[in-house]
Amino acid sequence: MEVGHYHNAPIHLHAGFLITAFILAWPFWPMVGLRGNVLALLFMAIIFASILAHAAWRDVMACRAAARYSRAGQRRAILASAA
């Protein structure tokens, strides 16, 4: 299921993530009433946000590294043509 885009890259939410998050939130579900449900859903949202932030930061670092290496390649090409 596609949930959005980041820098023109699609963000997909796999069903396995929902199942895993549900299982990890299991200790909150048996709490009676609204409090348990809110805590479980909040826990699942925090897990989703942390994984999304991790993936977004990896994308940012990959873009920075690509820009750095492309500039280094341009410098090598300039130095090679000057020699």
N, C-alpha and C positions, 0 to 999 in steps of 0.2 A: 504494500500500500504506500503510495507516494504522499508524503506529508508536506513537502515544500521544496525550495531550491536555495542553495547557498553558492554564490559566485557561479551561477549557471550550472551547478552540479545538483542533480536530483537527490533528495533525502528520502530514503525508503525506510519504512518501518516493517520489520519482519514479524510474522506471527510468533516465531520462537522467542522474540524479545518479550512480548506480552505474556507468554506462558511463563518464562523465567522470572519476570518481574512479579507476576502473581504468586509464584511459589515462594520467592524471597520475602514477599509481604505477608506470607501466611501467618506469622505470629500475631499480626494485627487483626486479622479477620474474625477470630473467635470473640473479640471484645464485643460485649453487647451494646447495641445502640449506635448512634451516629458517630460517636468518638472513634470506634474501631474502623469504621468505613472511611472516615476522613483521614485517619492516620495511614491506613493502607494505601489510599489513593495518593496522598501526599508523598509517601515513600516511593511509590511507583513513578510519580512525576519527578522527584529528585533524581532517581536513577536515570530516567530518560534524559533529563537536562544535563547531567554530568557526562553521559556518553555522547550526547550531541555536542557539548562544549569541547570534549576531547577530540572528536572528529573534526570539528571546525578549526581547532587550533592546529591539528596536523595539516589541514589544508593550507592554513596561513603560513606555516613553517615551510611547507613544500613549495609554495609560491615564492617565498623569500629565497629559498635555496636555489630554485630554478633561475631567479633573476640574478643571483650572485654568480652562479656558474656560467650563465650566458654572458655576463659582463666580463668574467675572467676569460672566456673563450674569445671574445672580441678583442681583449687586450693582447692575447697571444697572437691572434691573426694580424693585428696592427704591428706588433713587434716582429713577426716573421716577415711581413712585407717590407719593413724598413731595413731588414738585414740584407 
